[in-house]
Amino acid sequence: MDSFFYLVPVLMICFFALIAYRLVSRAGQLGRTWSRGLVAEGRCVGTHTATRTTTHGEGAGSVHTTLHHVYEFTTREGDVVRFSETGGRATVVAGDHVPVRYLPECPEQATTHPPARARLVAGTAVAVLFLGVAVTFCLAFMGVVHLTFLGGDGSGGFPDPGGPMP
């Protein structure tokens, strides 16, 4: 039973580490695209929304909608690439022409977001800091559990009933 109080925080730490890795990886890829990427003229070929309804918790019943744009562009090599992106301007509609930035080695990870390095660094740093606080909380929880259940010496934190009374 005690192992449950270690297993859950360790799994949470692994999950937080994976999220941090993906955030930093995506930020690095986006930064490289902005600094070394090629620019091509792209076209919005469609939009769609993804709607999610919260079913439990404090905001139960609230609806969250995310706008997705689908873009298409042609690389310098003549390959037609289609990709979907969230967080774009709501004023972009199907048929609009937009500048697309991409790296030649991975054109499917293109972006239409204009360069905003300071915002990217700040947003990534805040998210990673938040995840670091969550990991610290998990480690502290494990430490408290260890001291509470084991008393630090394996006694479970309770005096030996057969031993001398204080």
DAWO-V989429 format. One record per pair of residues at least 12 apart in sequence whose ideal C-beta (glycine too) atoms are under 8 Angstrom apart, sorted by the first residue. I is the first residue (numbers start at 1). GAP is how many residues later the second one is. Records with the same first field share a line. If there is no record, write none. Layout:
I->GAP, GAP
This chain:
2->143, 147, 148
5->136, 137, 140, 144
6->136, 139
9->129, 130, 132, 133
10->128, 132
12->122, 126
13->122, 125, 126
16->115, 118, 119, 122
17->114, 118
19->112
20->107, 108, 111, 112
23->101, 104, 105, 108
24->100, 104
27->93, 94, 96, 97
29->74, 77, 80
30->81, 83, 90
31->86, 89
32->71
33->68, 69, 70, 76, 77, 78
34->67, 77, 81, 83
36->67
37->64, 65, 66, 73
38->37, 38, 63, 64, 65, 66
39->60, 61, 62
40->33, 34, 35, 36, 59, 60, 62
41->32, 56, 57, 58, 59
42->29, 30, 31, 55, 56, 57, 58, 68, 70
43->28, 29, 30, 52, 53, 54, 55
44->25, 26, 27, 48, 49, 50, 51, 52, 53, 54
45->25, 26, 27, 37, 49
46->23, 24, 48
47->20, 21, 22, 23, 45, 46, 47
48->20, 22
49->16, 17, 18, 19
50->15, 16, 18
51->12, 13, 14, 15
52->12, 13, 14
66->20
67->19, 21, 23
68->16, 17, 18
69->15, 16, 17, 19, 23, 43
70->12, 13, 14
71->12, 13, 14, 27, 29, 39, 41
73->27, 29, 34, 37
75->27, 29, 32
76->28
77->27
79->28
81->21, 26, 27, 29
83->25, 26, 27
85->26, 27, 28
87->26
88->24, 25
92->20
98->14
99->13
100->12
101->14
